[in-house]
Amino acid sequence: MKSLRSERLLLRPPRPEDLAPLSAILSDPAVSRWWPGFDESKVESELIAPDPDVTVYVIEHEHGVIGAIQFSEELDPQYRHASIDLFLSPRAWGRGFAPEAIRTLAVYLFEERGHHRLVIDPAADNARAIRAYEKVGFRPVGTMRQYERGADGTWHDGVLLDLLADELAPPTHPPRARA
């Protein structure tokens, strides 16, 4: 698996030393709200050494781990597409890293993996994530009612968004540094 680069980010294969930083990010309450139940064992099995049907990239900025992005593929020619998901450290929020990482992976999936359509399925009340996906060109398809069980044990709605290759939005300039 090759690494992918954007202007500010490196998306690279996970390594054993990523266990601690990824576990720390996923234990932050602002992240674990959307990615519940990730102890070190689950980080190891799902992100460091994932199932062969899932490809995970660690997201680095200035040589520090700020999150992860992953994809899986439906290869049946009649339904061919890829699905993606990601999480970022709250320290990296609001700096345009999520759209940049998503766009970088989308270009790879469209141009090198031959997909014409991508999907992503955030929680319906995760407005921050939905805005980031829409900046890249994803469009809402519909609400998936009682889609996933939350950490509180109740069912929560999700939103299905998709992106066609010719709808990929051009990069926007990241927000300027605050003085």
N, C-alpha and C positions, 0 to 999 in steps of 0.2 A: 504494500500500500504506500503510495507516494504522498508526500506532504503537499499542502496547497497554501499559496500565499496570496495575500491581498496587500493593499497599501500599508496597513498597520498591524496586520495579524498573521500568525502562522497557525495553520490547522495541520496537526501532525498526529501520527499514530500514538496511542497511549503507551506509557512505560510504567514499570513497577513503582518508580519514584513519584508518579502522579497520584498514587493512592491517598496520601495525606492531604495534598491541596484540594483534590476533588471532594474528599470526604468532608473537609472543613467547609467548602462552599455549600455542599448539599445539607450540612447540618445547620446552616444559617436559617432562622425561622422564615425569613422573606423568600428563601428558595425552597425550603422543605414544605412550605405551604402548597407548592405546585408539584414538587417531586418528593412525596412522602416515603418514609421507610428506608432510606438509604444509609445503612450503617456501613462500616468498612467492608464487611463480607459481601454485601450487595454491590458496592462500588467495584470491588475486585471482580465479581462474577459478571456484572453487566456492562462495565465501562473499561476496565483494564484488560480483561480477557473475555470479551463478549461472545455471545452465540455467533456462529459463523454467518447467520442470516442478517446480522446487524454490523454496520461499519461505524466505528467511533473515531472521532478526531478530538484531541485536546486542543483548546483554543488558547494560544499564547499571545501576550502583548508585552513587548519589551522584556522578553525572556521569562515572564512570569505567567503561571497558569491562571486564567480568568474564567474558565468554564469548559464546556464540551458541547459538541454538536454531533449528531448521528443520523444515519439514514438506513433504510431497508428498501428492498426492491421487490416489486411484483414483476416477474419476468414472463408471465404468460403473454404471448403476443397480442391477444385480444384485449388485455387489461393493463398492459405495461405502464408502470409509473413508479415513482419513488416517494417514500414518505420521510419526512425529516422532523427532528426535534432538537432542542437545545436548552441549556441553562447557562447563566452567567452569574458571577459573583456580584452582589449588590454594589460593591465598590466600582464595578465597571458599568453600571447602569447609567443611562442618560448621555452616553458618549458616542453613540452610533455604532457600537461594536456588534450588537445583535444583527442589524440589517447587513453590516459588512460581512459577517461570518456566513449568514444565510445566502447572500448574493454569491460569495465565493464558492460555496458548496453547490448552489444552483447552477452556476456556470459549468462546473465540473460534471454535474449530473446531466445537463443538457448536451454539452459539447463532447464529452468523453465517454459517458455511459449511454448516450443515445436516448435519453428519456425526452418525452414531449410534454409531460405533465408531472407536477409535484404536488403533494398534499401535506398539510400540517393540521394538527387538531388540538389547539389549546383549550383550557377551561374557558367556558363562556364568560366568566367574570374576571379573566386575566386581561384586562384592557391594555396594560403595558405591552404584553406579548403580541396581542392582536395588532396594535399600532405598528410595532416593529415589522411584523410580517407584511402588513399592507404597504409599508414604505418600499418593500422589495417588489411589490406588484401582486401579492396574494389577494384573492377576492373571496368573500364569504360565499359558501355554497349553501349552508344551512345549519340549523341547530340540531345537535344530537342529544336528545332528551335523556336524562339520567344515564349519561355516558360512562362516567367513571366514579368509583367509590373514593370518597375523600378520606383524609386521615381521621376525620370525625365519625366515619362509618356510614355516612349518608351518601346517597347518589347525587351527583352534580352534572349539570349540562356541559357539553363541549360544543365547540364550533368547528366545523370542517371548512377549511379554506383551501383553495387550489390555485396553482399558477401554471399557465401554459408558457412554453418556451418563448413565444413571440411577445409575451406580456411582461417579461423581466424588466423592471424599472432601471433606468441608468443610476449609477452611484450618485449619491448626494454628498456634499461636503460635510464632514463631521462637524459637530458643534465646536465653536471656538472655545479655547481655554478661558476659564473665568479668572478675572484678575483678583 
